[in-house]
């Protein structure tokens, strides 16, 4: 069975370690062109509703590489 990957969820906390997931999905993105959703969860509702700058930059780099990538912010417990 040769199924096409349509969506990839990348949970990220903005750390350098979580960014390793971006390089891991590149082969899948090149072969199947799925939608990539980068999820960042804010625990503290008092925080500004902004992702870490390095995470926004990494998601932007995916879009510049013609990847259908979106950064999604949620409030809750990661």
mmJSON file of the N, C-alpha and C atoms, coordinates in Angstrom:
{"data_MODEL":{"atom_site":{
"group_PDB":["ATOM","ATOM","ATOM","ATOM","ATOM","ATOM","ATOM","ATOM","ATOM","ATOM","ATOM","ATOM","ATOM","ATOM","ATOM","ATOM","ATOM","ATOM","ATOM","ATOM","ATOM","ATOM","ATOM","ATOM","ATOM","ATOM","ATOM","ATOM","ATOM","ATOM","ATOM","ATOM","ATOM","ATOM","ATOM","ATOM","ATOM","ATOM","ATOM","ATOM","ATOM","ATOM","ATOM","ATOM","ATOM","ATOM","ATOM","ATOM","ATOM","ATOM","ATOM","ATOM","ATOM","ATOM","ATOM","ATOM","ATOM","ATOM","ATOM","ATOM","ATOM","ATOM","ATOM","ATOM","ATOM","ATOM","ATOM","ATOM","ATOM","ATOM","ATOM","ATOM","ATOM","ATOM","ATOM","ATOM","ATOM","ATOM","ATOM","ATOM","ATOM","ATOM","ATOM","ATOM","ATOM","ATOM","ATOM","ATOM","ATOM","ATOM","ATOM","ATOM","ATOM","ATOM","ATOM","ATOM","ATOM","ATOM","ATOM","ATOM","ATOM","ATOM","ATOM","ATOM","ATOM","ATOM","ATOM","ATOM","ATOM","ATOM","ATOM","ATOM","ATOM","ATOM","ATOM","ATOM","ATOM","ATOM","ATOM","ATOM","ATOM","ATOM","ATOM","ATOM","ATOM","ATOM","ATOM","ATOM","ATOM","ATOM","ATOM","ATOM","ATOM","ATOM","ATOM","ATOM","ATOM","ATOM","ATOM","ATOM","ATOM","ATOM","ATOM","ATOM","ATOM","ATOM","ATOM","ATOM","ATOM","ATOM","ATOM","ATOM","ATOM","ATOM","ATOM","ATOM","ATOM","ATOM","ATOM","ATOM","ATOM","ATOM","ATOM","ATOM","ATOM","ATOM","ATOM","ATOM","ATOM","ATOM","ATOM","ATOM","ATOM","ATOM","ATOM","ATOM","ATOM","ATOM","ATOM","ATOM","ATOM","ATOM","ATOM","ATOM","ATOM","ATOM","ATOM","ATOM","ATOM","ATOM","ATOM","ATOM","ATOM","ATOM","ATOM","ATOM","ATOM","ATOM","ATOM","ATOM","ATOM","ATOM","ATOM","ATOM","ATOM","ATOM","ATOM","ATOM","ATOM","ATOM","ATOM","ATOM","ATOM","ATOM","ATOM","ATOM","ATOM","ATOM","ATOM","ATOM","ATOM","ATOM","ATOM","ATOM","ATOM","ATOM","ATOM","ATOM","ATOM","ATOM","ATOM","ATOM","ATOM","ATOM"],
"id":[1,2,3,4,5,6,7,8,9,10,11,12,13,14,15,16,17,18,19,20,21,22,23,24,25,26,27,28,29,30,31,32,33,34,35,36,37,38,39,40,41,42,43,44,45,46,47,48,49,50,51,52,53,54,55,56,57,58,59,60,61,62,63,64,65,66,67,68,69,70,71,72,73,74,75,76,77,78,79,80,81,82,83,84,85,86,87,88,89,90,91,92,93,94,95,96,97,98,99,100,101,102,103,104,105,106,107,108,109,110,111,112,113,114,115,116,117,118,119,120,121,122,123,124,125,126,127,128,129,130,131,132,133,134,135,136,137,138,139,140,141,142,143,144,145,146,147,148,149,150,151,152,153,154,155,156,157,158,159,160,161,162,163,164,165,166,167,168,169,170,171,172,173,174,175,176,177,178,179,180,181,182,183,184,185,186,187,188,189,190,191,192,193,194,195,196,197,198,199,200,201,202,203,204,205,206,207,208,209,210,211,212,213,214,215,216,217,218,219,220,221,222,223,224,225,226,227,228,229,230,231,232,233,234],
"type_symbol":["N","C","C","N","C","C","N","C","C","N","C","C","N","C","C","N","C","C","N","C","C","N","C","C","N","C","C","N","C","C","N","C","C","N","C","C","N","C","C","N","C","C","N","C","C","N","C","C","N","C","C","N","C","C","N","C","C","N","C","C","N","C","C","N","C","C","N","C","C","N","C","C","N","C","C","N","C","C","N","C","C","N","C","C","N","C","C","N","C","C","N","C","C","N","C","C","N","C","C","N","C","C","N","C","C","N","C","C","N","C","C","N","C","C","N","C","C","N","C","C","N","C","C","N","C","C","N","C","C","N","C","C","N","C","C","N","C","C","N","C","C","N","C","C","N","C","C","N","C","C","N","C","C","N","C","C","N","C","C","N","C","C","N","C","C","N","C","C","N","C","C","N","C","C","N","C","C","N","C","C","N","C","C","N","C","C","N","C","C","N","C","C","N","C","C","N","C","C","N","C","C","N","C","C","N","C","C","N","C","C","N","C","C","N","C","C","N","C","C","N","C","C","N","C","C","N","C","C","N","C","C","N","C","C"],
"label_atom_id":["N","CA","C","N","CA","C","N","CA","C","N","CA","C","N","CA","C","N","CA","C","N","CA","C","N","CA","C","N","CA","C","N","CA","C","N","CA","C","N","CA","C","N","CA","C","N","CA","C","N","CA","C","N","CA","C","N","CA","C","N","CA","C","N","CA","C","N","CA","C","N","CA","C","N","CA","C","N","CA","C","N","CA","C","N","CA","C","N","CA","C","N","CA","C","N","CA","C","N","CA","C","N","CA","C","N","CA","C","N","CA","C","N","CA","C","N","CA","C","N","CA","C","N","CA","C","N","CA","C","N","CA","C","N","CA","C","N","CA","C","N","CA","C","N","CA","C","N","CA","C","N","CA","C","N","CA","C","N","CA","C","N","CA","C","N","CA","C","N","CA","C","N","CA","C","N","CA","C","N","CA","C","N","CA","C","N","CA","C","N","CA","C","N","CA","C","N","CA","C","N","CA","C","N","CA","C","N","CA","C","N","CA","C","N","CA","C","N","CA","C","N","CA","C","N","CA","C","N","CA","C","N","CA","C","N","CA","C","N","CA","C","N","CA","C","N","CA","C","N","CA","C","N","CA","C","N","CA","C","N","CA","C","N","CA","C","N","CA","C","N","CA","C"],
"label_alt_id":[null,null,null,null,null,null,null,null,null,null,null,null,null,null,null,null,null,null,null,null,null,null,null,null,null,null,null,null,null,null,null,null,null,null,null,null,null,null,null,null,null,null,null,null,null,null,null,null,null,null,null,null,null,null,null,null,null,null,null,null,null,null,null,null,null,null,null,null,null,null,null,null,null,null,null,null,null,null,null,null,null,null,null,null,null,null,null,null,null,null,null,null,null,null,null,null,null,null,null,null,null,null,null,null,null,null,null,null,null,null,null,null,null,null,null,null,null,null,null,null,null,null,null,null,null,null,null,null,null,null,null,null,null,null,null,null,null,null,null,null,null,null,null,null,null,null,null,null,null,null,null,null,null,null,null,null,null,null,null,null,null,null,null,null,null,null,null,null,null,null,null,null,null,null,null,null,null,null,null,null,null,null,null,null,null,null,null,null,null,null,null,null,null,null,null,null,null,null,null,null,null,null,null,null,null,null,null,null,null,null,null,null,null,null,null,null,null,null,null,null,null,null,null,null,null,null,null,null,null,null,null,null,null,null],
"label_comp_id":["UNK","UNK","UNK","UNK","UNK","UNK","UNK","UNK","UNK","UNK","UNK","UNK","UNK","UNK","UNK","UNK","UNK","UNK","UNK","UNK","UNK","UNK","UNK","UNK","UNK","UNK","UNK","UNK","UNK","UNK","UNK","UNK","UNK","UNK","UNK","UNK","UNK","UNK","UNK","UNK","UNK","UNK","UNK","UNK","UNK","UNK","UNK","UNK","UNK","UNK","UNK","UNK","UNK","UNK","UNK","UNK","UNK","UNK","UNK","UNK","UNK","UNK","UNK","UNK","UNK","UNK","UNK","UNK","UNK","UNK","UNK","UNK","UNK","UNK","UNK","UNK","UNK","UNK","UNK","UNK","UNK","UNK","UNK","UNK","UNK","UNK","UNK","UNK","UNK","UNK","UNK","UNK","UNK","UNK","UNK","UNK","UNK","UNK","UNK","UNK","UNK","UNK","UNK","UNK","UNK","UNK","UNK","UNK","UNK","UNK","UNK","UNK","UNK","UNK","UNK","UNK","UNK","UNK","UNK","UNK","UNK","UNK","UNK","UNK","UNK","UNK","UNK","UNK","UNK","UNK","UNK","UNK","UNK","UNK","UNK","UNK","UNK","UNK","UNK","UNK","UNK","UNK","UNK","UNK","UNK","UNK","UNK","UNK","UNK","UNK","UNK","UNK","UNK","UNK","UNK","UNK","UNK","UNK","UNK","UNK","UNK","UNK","UNK","UNK","UNK","UNK","UNK","UNK","UNK","UNK","UNK","UNK","UNK","UNK","UNK","UNK","UNK","UNK","UNK","UNK","UNK","UNK","UNK","UNK","UNK","UNK","UNK","UNK","UNK","UNK","UNK","UNK","UNK","UNK","UNK","UNK","UNK","UNK","UNK","UNK","UNK","UNK","UNK","UNK","UNK","UNK","UNK","UNK","UNK","UNK","UNK","UNK","UNK","UNK","UNK","UNK","UNK","UNK","UNK","UNK","UNK","UNK","UNK","UNK","UNK","UNK","UNK","UNK","UNK","UNK","UNK","UNK","UNK","UNK"],
"label_asym_id":["A","A","A","A","A","A","A","A","A","A","A","A","A","A","A","A","A","A","A","A","A","A","A","A","A","A","A","A","A","A","A","A","A","A","A","A","A","A","A","A","A","A","A","A","A","A","A","A","A","A","A","A","A","A","A","A","A","A","A","A","A","A","A","A","A","A","A","A","A","A","A","A","A","A","A","A","A","A","A","A","A","A","A","A","A","A","A","A","A","A","A","A","A","A","A","A","A","A","A","A","A","A","A","A","A","A","A","A","A","A","A","A","A","A","A","A","A","A","A","A","A","A","A","A","A","A","A","A","A","A","A","A","A","A","A","A","A","A","A","A","A","A","A","A","A","A","A","A","A","A","A","A","A","A","A","A","A","A","A","A","A","A","A","A","A","A","A","A","A","A","A","A","A","A","A","A","A","A","A","A","A","A","A","A","A","A","A","A","A","A","A","A","A","A","A","A","A","A","A","A","A","A","A","A","A","A","A","A","A","A","A","A","A","A","A","A","A","A","A","A","A","A","A","A","A","A","A","A","A","A","A","A","A","A"],
"label_entity_id":["1","1","1","1","1","1","1","1","1","1","1","1","1","1","1","1","1","1","1","1","1","1","1","1","1","1","1","1","1","1","1","1","1","1","1","1","1","1","1","1","1","1","1","1","1","1","1","1","1","1","1","1","1","1","1","1","1","1","1","1","1","1","1","1","1","1","1","1","1","1","1","1","1","1","1","1","1","1","1","1","1","1","1","1","1","1","1","1","1","1","1","1","1","1","1","1","1","1","1","1","1","1","1","1","1","1","1","1","1","1","1","1","1","1","1","1","1","1","1","1","1","1","1","1","1","1","1","1","1","1","1","1","1","1","1","1","1","1","1","1","1","1","1","1","1","1","1","1","1","1","1","1","1","1","1","1","1","1","1","1","1","1","1","1","1","1","1","1","1","1","1","1","1","1","1","1","1","1","1","1","1","1","1","1","1","1","1","1","1","1","1","1","1","1","1","1","1","1","1","1","1","1","1","1","1","1","1","1","1","1","1","1","1","1","1","1","1","1","1","1","1","1","1","1","1","1","1","1","1","1","1","1","1","1"],
"label_seq_id":[1,1,1,2,2,2,3,3,3,4,4,4,5,5,5,6,6,6,7,7,7,8,8,8,9,9,9,10,10,10,11,11,11,12,12,12,13,13,13,14,14,14,15,15,15,16,16,16,17,17,17,18,18,18,19,19,19,20,20,20,21,21,21,22,22,22,23,23,23,24,24,24,25,25,25,26,26,26,27,27,27,28,28,28,29,29,29,30,30,30,31,31,31,32,32,32,33,33,33,34,34,34,35,35,35,36,36,36,37,37,37,38,38,38,39,39,39,40,40,40,41,41,41,42,42,42,43,43,43,44,44,44,45,45,45,46,46,46,47,47,47,48,48,48,49,49,49,50,50,50,51,51,51,52,52,52,53,53,53,54,54,54,55,55,55,56,56,56,57,57,57,58,58,58,59,59,59,60,60,60,61,61,61,62,62,62,63,63,63,64,64,64,65,65,65,66,66,66,67,67,67,68,68,68,69,69,69,70,70,70,71,71,71,72,72,72,73,73,73,74,74,74,75,75,75,76,76,76,77,77,77,78,78,78],
"pdbx_PDB_ins_code":[null,null,null,null,null,null,null,null,null,null,null,null,null,null,null,null,null,null,null,null,null,null,null,null,null,null,null,null,null,null,null,null,null,null,null,null,null,null,null,null,null,null,null,null,null,null,null,null,null,null,null,null,null,null,null,null,null,null,null,null,null,null,null,null,null,null,null,null,null,null,null,null,null,null,null,null,null,null,null,null,null,null,null,null,null,null,null,null,null,null,null,null,null,null,null,null,null,null,null,null,null,null,null,null,null,null,null,null,null,null,null,null,null,null,null,null,null,null,null,null,null,null,null,null,null,null,null,null,null,null,null,null,null,null,null,null,null,null,null,null,null,null,null,null,null,null,null,null,null,null,null,null,null,null,null,null,null,null,null,null,null,null,null,null,null,null,null,null,null,null,null,null,null,null,null,null,null,null,null,null,null,null,null,null,null,null,null,null,null,null,null,null,null,null,null,null,null,null,null,null,null,null,null,null,null,null,null,null,null,null,null,null,null,null,null,null,null,null,null,null,null,null,null,null,null,null,null,null,null,null,null,null,null,null],
"Cartn_x":[0.841,0.0,0.895,0.627,1.439,0.555,0.395,-0.486,0.268,-0.435,0.128,-0.121,0.893,0.742,0.125,-1.0,-1.718,-1.459,-1.243,-1.018,0.054,0.848,1.859,1.673,1.603,1.533,2.899,3.45,4.755,4.557,4.496,4.418,5.795,5.839,7.13,7.04,8.137,8.166,9.114,9.66,10.547,11.998,12.302,13.697,14.434,15.755,16.575,16.308,16.049,15.797,14.512,13.477,12.219,12.315,13.252,13.431,13.997,14.529,15.039,13.922,12.691,11.553,11.419,11.798,11.667,12.543,13.773,14.638,14.181,13.554,13.085,11.909,11.105,9.936,10.231,11.392,11.718,11.573,12.067,11.869,10.39,9.548,8.12,7.476,7.899,7.347,7.714,8.915,9.353,8.629,8.29,7.661,6.144,5.494,4.026,3.388,4.154,3.653,2.449,2.564,1.444,1.32,0.2,0.034,0.78,1.579,2.337,1.77,1.335,0.812,1.798,2.38,3.307,2.486,2.441,1.612,2.467,2.112,2.765,1.672,1.826,0.821,1.366,0.588,0.918,0.249,1.027,0.45,-0.141,0.496,0.116,-0.727,-2.007,-2.851,-2.416,-1.537,-1.043,0.07,0.673,1.718,1.115,1.95,1.446,1.22,0.275,-0.072,0.853,2.14,3.153,4.036,4.376,5.28,6.711,7.606,9.018,9.494,10.348,10.822,11.473,12.256,12.938,11.948,10.81,9.788,9.081,8.754,8.127,9.072,10.358,11.35,11.45,11.454,11.545,10.315,9.146,7.924,7.95,8.438,8.569,9.523,10.599,11.566,10.911,10.033,9.31,8.452,7.751,6.904,7.737,8.913,9.796,10.276,10.3,10.693,9.481,8.396,7.165,6.467,6.613,5.9,4.623,3.518,2.242,2.26,2.912,3.11,2.354,1.774,1.027,1.41,1.545,1.842,0.537,0.213,-1.024,-0.688,-1.294,-1.104,-2.354,-2.14,-3.261,-2.914,-3.924,-3.746,-4.147,-3.336,-3.66,-2.426,-2.522,-1.386,-0.777,0.509,1.147,1.2],
"Cartn_y":[-1.166,0.0,1.24,2.149,3.352,4.573,4.957,6.058,7.385,8.437,9.774,10.449,11.095,11.856,13.196,13.517,14.746,15.864,15.49,16.484,15.996,16.967,16.671,17.684,17.204,18.062,18.068,19.267,19.411,20.181,19.486,20.206,20.785,22.061,22.706,23.637,23.722,24.624,25.804,25.918,27.035,26.776,25.602,25.283,24.769,24.818,24.292,22.8,22.099,20.665,20.368,21.165,20.896,21.249,22.11,22.465,21.308,20.296,19.124,18.452,18.619,18.033,18.615,19.876,20.499,19.802,19.492,18.806,17.363,16.774,15.393,15.263,16.313,16.204,16.555,17.126,17.568,16.448,15.23,14.177,13.895,13.956,13.723,14.861,16.069,17.247,17.223,16.812,16.763,15.692,14.588,13.501,13.638,14.133,14.142,15.532,16.581,17.966,18.099,17.614,17.717,19.12,19.361,20.576,20.348,21.318,21.205,22.217,21.721,22.588,22.529,23.685,23.802,24.298,23.514,23.828,24.3,25.463,26.011,26.28,25.72,25.866,26.769,27.8,28.719,28.233,28.038,27.599,28.757,29.897,31.039,32.018,32.167,33.092,34.549,34.825,36.185,36.529,35.496,35.735,36.404,37.119,37.647,36.457,36.581,35.472,35.483,35.367,35.38,34.144,33.499,32.349,32.836,31.958,32.339,32.747,33.744,34.286,33.206,32.321,31.291,30.307,30.087,29.19,29.849,31.114,31.842,31.896,32.065,32.12,30.761,29.668,28.323,28.023,28.413,28.191,29.055,30.272,31.144,30.572,29.931,29.321,28.175,27.435,26.372,26.972,28.062,28.699,29.242,29.795,30.283,29.15,27.931,26.752,26.113,26.886,26.442,25.288,25.241,24.256,24.917,24.212,24.711,24.591,25.555,25.501,26.64,26.311,27.274,27.117,28.233,28.238,28.433,27.509,27.578,27.761,28.769,29.043,28.614,27.906,27.477,27.779,27.952,28.15,26.864,26.425,25.214,24.562,23.305,22.532,21.746,21.99,21.272,19.769],
"Cartn_z":[0.0,0.0,0.0,-0.916,-1.057,-0.82,0.455,0.808,0.778,0.424,0.398,1.742,2.256,3.492,3.135,3.778,3.461,4.467,5.732,6.776,7.739,8.228,9.246,10.368,11.607,12.777,13.44,13.633,14.271,15.567,16.723,17.989,18.301,18.672,18.906,20.109,20.846,21.997,21.78,20.596,20.289,20.61,21.156,21.494,20.259,20.338,19.243,19.048,20.141,20.061,19.292,19.535,18.835,17.351,17.0,15.592,14.772,15.435,14.716,13.921,14.358,13.642,12.242,12.065,10.753,9.716,10.067,9.104,8.892,9.91,9.782,8.823,8.665,7.787,6.329,6.057,4.691,3.656,3.886,2.87,2.598,3.641,3.455,2.682,2.965,2.292,0.812,0.516,-0.889,-1.687,-1.036,-1.795,-1.894,-0.837,-0.826,-0.805,-0.539,-0.463,0.475,1.718,2.646,3.244,3.886,4.676,5.986,6.409,7.657,8.642,9.787,10.836,11.999,12.329,13.453,14.641,15.701,16.857,18.025,18.548,19.739,20.769,21.975,23.023,24.125,24.437,25.523,26.805,27.855,29.122,29.908,29.856,30.675,29.864,30.218,29.445,29.589,30.543,30.733,29.741,29.144,28.144,26.92,26.195,24.931,24.003,23.135,22.253,21.05,21.323,20.276,20.435,19.325,19.409,19.595,20.048,20.101,18.703,18.648,17.367,16.507,17.116,16.323,15.709,16.366,15.815,14.631,14.767,13.668,12.464,12.733,11.657,10.95,11.716,11.128,10.269,10.742,9.957,8.696,8.818,7.656,6.622,7.09,6.178,5.399,6.052,5.341,4.233,4.539,3.529,2.373,2.68,1.615,0.714,1.257,0.484,-0.199,-0.335,-0.986,-0.271,1.048,1.855,2.357,2.276,2.778,4.303,4.968,6.419,7.104,8.244,9.047,10.509,11.178,12.612,13.359,14.24,15.007,16.473,17.094,18.512,19.269,20.363,21.22,22.665,23.479,24.901,25.612,26.59,27.314,27.887,28.183,28.705,27.557,27.285,26.172,26.394],
"occupancy":[1.0,1.0,1.0,1.0,1.0,1.0,1.0,1.0,1.0,1.0,1.0,1.0,1.0,1.0,1.0,1.0,1.0,1.0,1.0,1.0,1.0,1.0,1.0,1.0,1.0,1.0,1.0,1.0,1.0,1.0,1.0,1.0,1.0,1.0,1.0,1.0,1.0,1.0,1.0,1.0,1.0,1.0,1.0,1.0,1.0,1.0,1.0,1.0,1.0,1.0,1.0,1.0,1.0,1.0,1.0,1.0,1.0,1.0,1.0,1.0,1.0,1.0,1.0,1.0,1.0,1.0,1.0,1.0,1.0,1.0,1.0,1.0,1.0,1.0,1.0,1.0,1.0,1.0,1.0,1.0,1.0,1.0,1.0,1.0,1.0,1.0,1.0,1.0,1.0,1.0,1.0,1.0,1.0,1.0,1.0,1.0,1.0,1.0,1.0,1.0,1.0,1.0,1.0,1.0,1.0,1.0,1.0,1.0,1.0,1.0,1.0,1.0,1.0,1.0,1.0,1.0,1.0,1.0,1.0,1.0,1.0,1.0,1.0,1.0,1.0,1.0,1.0,1.0,1.0,1.0,1.0,1.0,1.0,1.0,1.0,1.0,1.0,1.0,1.0,1.0,1.0,1.0,1.0,1.0,1.0,1.0,1.0,1.0,1.0,1.0,1.0,1.0,1.0,1.0,1.0,1.0,1.0,1.0,1.0,1.0,1.0,1.0,1.0,1.0,1.0,1.0,1.0,1.0,1.0,1.0,1.0,1.0,1.0,1.0,1.0,1.0,1.0,1.0,1.0,1.0,1.0,1.0,1.0,1.0,1.0,1.0,1.0,1.0,1.0,1.0,1.0,1.0,1.0,1.0,1.0,1.0,1.0,1.0,1.0,1.0,1.0,1.0,1.0,1.0,1.0,1.0,1.0,1.0,1.0,1.0,1.0,1.0,1.0,1.0,1.0,1.0,1.0,1.0,1.0,1.0,1.0,1.0,1.0,1.0,1.0,1.0,1.0,1.0,1.0,1.0,1.0,1.0,1.0,1.0],
"B_iso_or_equiv":[0.0,0.0,0.0,0.0,0.0,0.0,0.0,0.0,0.0,0.0,0.0,0.0,0.0,0.0,0.0,0.0,0.0,0.0,0.0,0.0,0.0,0.0,0.0,0.0,0.0,0.0,0.0,0.0,0.0,0.0,0.0,0.0,0.0,0.0,0.0,0.0,0.0,0.0,0.0,0.0,0.0,0.0,0.0,0.0,0.0,0.0,0.0,0.0,0.0,0.0,0.0,0.0,0.0,0.0,0.0,0.0,0.0,0.0,0.0,0.0,0.0,0.0,0.0,0.0,0.0,0.0,0.0,0.0,0.0,0.0,0.0,0.0,0.0,0.0,0.0,0.0,0.0,0.0,0.0,0.0,0.0,0.0,0.0,0.0,0.0,0.0,0.0,0.0,0.0,0.0,0.0,0.0,0.0,0.0,0.0,0.0,0.0,0.0,0.0,0.0,0.0,0.0,0.0,0.0,0.0,0.0,0.0,0.0,0.0,0.0,0.0,0.0,0.0,0.0,0.0,0.0,0.0,0.0,0.0,0.0,0.0,0.0,0.0,0.0,0.0,0.0,0.0,0.0,0.0,0.0,0.0,0.0,0.0,0.0,0.0,0.0,0.0,0.0,0.0,0.0,0.0,0.0,0.0,0.0,0.0,0.0,0.0,0.0,0.0,0.0,0.0,0.0,0.0,0.0,0.0,0.0,0.0,0.0,0.0,0.0,0.0,0.0,0.0,0.0,0.0,0.0,0.0,0.0,0.0,0.0,0.0,0.0,0.0,0.0,0.0,0.0,0.0,0.0,0.0,0.0,0.0,0.0,0.0,0.0,0.0,0.0,0.0,0.0,0.0,0.0,0.0,0.0,0.0,0.0,0.0,0.0,0.0,0.0,0.0,0.0,0.0,0.0,0.0,0.0,0.0,0.0,0.0,0.0,0.0,0.0,0.0,0.0,0.0,0.0,0.0,0.0,0.0,0.0,0.0,0.0,0.0,0.0,0.0,0.0,0.0,0.0,0.0,0.0,0.0,0.0,0.0,0.0,0.0,0.0],
"pdbx_formal_charge":[null,null,null,null,null,null,null,null,null,null,null,null,null,null,null,null,null,null,null,null,null,null,null,null,null,null,null,null,null,null,null,null,null,null,null,null,null,null,null,null,null,null,null,null,null,null,null,null,null,null,null,null,null,null,null,null,null,null,null,null,null,null,null,null,null,null,null,null,null,null,null,null,null,null,null,null,null,null,null,null,null,null,null,null,null,null,null,null,null,null,null,null,null,null,null,null,null,null,null,null,null,null,null,null,null,null,null,null,null,null,null,null,null,null,null,null,null,null,null,null,null,null,null,null,null,null,null,null,null,null,null,null,null,null,null,null,null,null,null,null,null,null,null,null,null,null,null,null,null,null,null,null,null,null,null,null,null,null,null,null,null,null,null,null,null,null,null,null,null,null,null,null,null,null,null,null,null,null,null,null,null,null,null,null,null,null,null,null,null,null,null,null,null,null,null,null,null,null,null,null,null,null,null,null,null,null,null,null,null,null,null,null,null,null,null,null,null,null,null,null,null,null,null,null,null,null,null,null,null,null,null,null,null,null],
"auth_seq_id":[1,1,1,2,2,2,3,3,3,4,4,4,5,5,5,6,6,6,7,7,7,8,8,8,9,9,9,10,10,10,11,11,11,12,12,12,13,13,13,14,14,14,15,15,15,16,16,16,17,17,17,18,18,18,19,19,19,20,20,20,21,21,21,22,22,22,23,23,23,24,24,24,25,25,25,26,26,26,27,27,27,28,28,28,29,29,29,30,30,30,31,31,31,32,32,32,33,33,33,34,34,34,35,35,35,36,36,36,37,37,37,38,38,38,39,39,39,40,40,40,41,41,41,42,42,42,43,43,43,44,44,44,45,45,45,46,46,46,47,47,47,48,48,48,49,49,49,50,50,50,51,51,51,52,52,52,53,53,53,54,54,54,55,55,55,56,56,56,57,57,57,58,58,58,59,59,59,60,60,60,61,61,61,62,62,62,63,63,63,64,64,64,65,65,65,66,66,66,67,67,67,68,68,68,69,69,69,70,70,70,71,71,71,72,72,72,73,73,73,74,74,74,75,75,75,76,76,76,77,77,77,78,78,78],
"auth_comp_id":["UNK","UNK","UNK","UNK","UNK","UNK","UNK","UNK","UNK","UNK","UNK","UNK","UNK","UNK","UNK","UNK","UNK","UNK","UNK","UNK","UNK","UNK","UNK","UNK","UNK","UNK","UNK","UNK","UNK","UNK","UNK","UNK","UNK","UNK","UNK","UNK","UNK","UNK","UNK","UNK","UNK","UNK","UNK","UNK","UNK","UNK","UNK","UNK","UNK","UNK","UNK","UNK","UNK","UNK","UNK","UNK","UNK","UNK","UNK","UNK","UNK","UNK","UNK","UNK","UNK","UNK","UNK","UNK","UNK","UNK","UNK","UNK","UNK","UNK","UNK","UNK","UNK","UNK","UNK","UNK","UNK","UNK","UNK","UNK","UNK","UNK","UNK","UNK","UNK","UNK","UNK","UNK","UNK","UNK","UNK","UNK","UNK","UNK","UNK","UNK","UNK","UNK","UNK","UNK","UNK","UNK","UNK","UNK","UNK","UNK","UNK","UNK","UNK","UNK","UNK","UNK","UNK","UNK","UNK","UNK","UNK","UNK","UNK","UNK","UNK","UNK","UNK","UNK","UNK","UNK","UNK","UNK","UNK","UNK","UNK","UNK","UNK","UNK","UNK","UNK","UNK","UNK","UNK","UNK","UNK","UNK","UNK","UNK","UNK","UNK","UNK","UNK","UNK","UNK","UNK","UNK","UNK","UNK","UNK","UNK","UNK","UNK","UNK","UNK","UNK","UNK","UNK","UNK","UNK","UNK","UNK","UNK","UNK","UNK","UNK","UNK","UNK","UNK","UNK","UNK","UNK","UNK","UNK","UNK","UNK","UNK","UNK","UNK","UNK","UNK","UNK","UNK","UNK","UNK","UNK","UNK","UNK","UNK","UNK","UNK","UNK","UNK","UNK","UNK","UNK","UNK","UNK","UNK","UNK","UNK","UNK","UNK","UNK","UNK","UNK","UNK","UNK","UNK","UNK","UNK","UNK","UNK","UNK","UNK","UNK","UNK","UNK","UNK","UNK","UNK","UNK","UNK","UNK","UNK"],
"auth_asym_id":["A","A","A","A","A","A","A","A","A","A","A","A","A","A","A","A","A","A","A","A","A","A","A","A","A","A","A","A","A","A","A","A","A","A","A","A","A","A","A","A","A","A","A","A","A","A","A","A","A","A","A","A","A","A","A","A","A","A","A","A","A","A","A","A","A","A","A","A","A","A","A","A","A","A","A","A","A","A","A","A","A","A","A","A","A","A","A","A","A","A","A","A","A","A","A","A","A","A","A","A","A","A","A","A","A","A","A","A","A","A","A","A","A","A","A","A","A","A","A","A","A","A","A","A","A","A","A","A","A","A","A","A","A","A","A","A","A","A","A","A","A","A","A","A","A","A","A","A","A","A","A","A","A","A","A","A","A","A","A","A","A","A","A","A","A","A","A","A","A","A","A","A","A","A","A","A","A","A","A","A","A","A","A","A","A","A","A","A","A","A","A","A","A","A","A","A","A","A","A","A","A","A","A","A","A","A","A","A","A","A","A","A","A","A","A","A","A","A","A","A","A","A","A","A","A","A","A","A","A","A","A","A","A","A"],
"auth_atom_id":["N","CA","C","N","CA","C","N","CA","C","N","CA","C","N","CA","C","N","CA","C","N","CA","C","N","CA","C","N","CA","C","N","CA","C","N","CA","C","N","CA","C","N","CA","C","N","CA","C","N","CA","C","N","CA","C","N","CA","C","N","CA","C","N","CA","C","N","CA","C","N","CA","C","N","CA","C","N","CA","C","N","CA","C","N","CA","C","N","CA","C","N","CA","C","N","CA","C","N","CA","C","N","CA","C","N","CA","C","N","CA","C","N","CA","C","N","CA","C","N","CA","C","N","CA","C","N","CA","C","N","CA","C","N","CA","C","N","CA","C","N","CA","C","N","CA","C","N","CA","C","N","CA","C","N","CA","C","N","CA","C","N","CA","C","N","CA","C","N","CA","C","N","CA","C","N","CA","C","N","CA","C","N","CA","C","N","CA","C","N","CA","C","N","CA","C","N","CA","C","N","CA","C","N","CA","C","N","CA","C","N","CA","C","N","CA","C","N","CA","C","N","CA","C","N","CA","C","N","CA","C","N","CA","C","N","CA","C","N","CA","C","N","CA","C","N","CA","C","N","CA","C","N","CA","C","N","CA","C","N","CA","C","N","CA","C","N","CA","C","N","CA","C"],
"pdbx_PDB_model_num":[1,1,1,1,1,1,1,1,1,1,1,1,1,1,1,1,1,1,1,1,1,1,1,1,1,1,1,1,1,1,1,1,1,1,1,1,1,1,1,1,1,1,1,1,1,1,1,1,1,1,1,1,1,1,1,1,1,1,1,1,1,1,1,1,1,1,1,1,1,1,1,1,1,1,1,1,1,1,1,1,1,1,1,1,1,1,1,1,1,1,1,1,1,1,1,1,1,1,1,1,1,1,1,1,1,1,1,1,1,1,1,1,1,1,1,1,1,1,1,1,1,1,1,1,1,1,1,1,1,1,1,1,1,1,1,1,1,1,1,1,1,1,1,1,1,1,1,1,1,1,1,1,1,1,1,1,1,1,1,1,1,1,1,1,1,1,1,1,1,1,1,1,1,1,1,1,1,1,1,1,1,1,1,1,1,1,1,1,1,1,1,1,1,1,1,1,1,1,1,1,1,1,1,1,1,1,1,1,1,1,1,1,1,1,1,1,1,1,1,1,1,1,1,1,1,1,1,1,1,1,1,1,1,1]
}}}
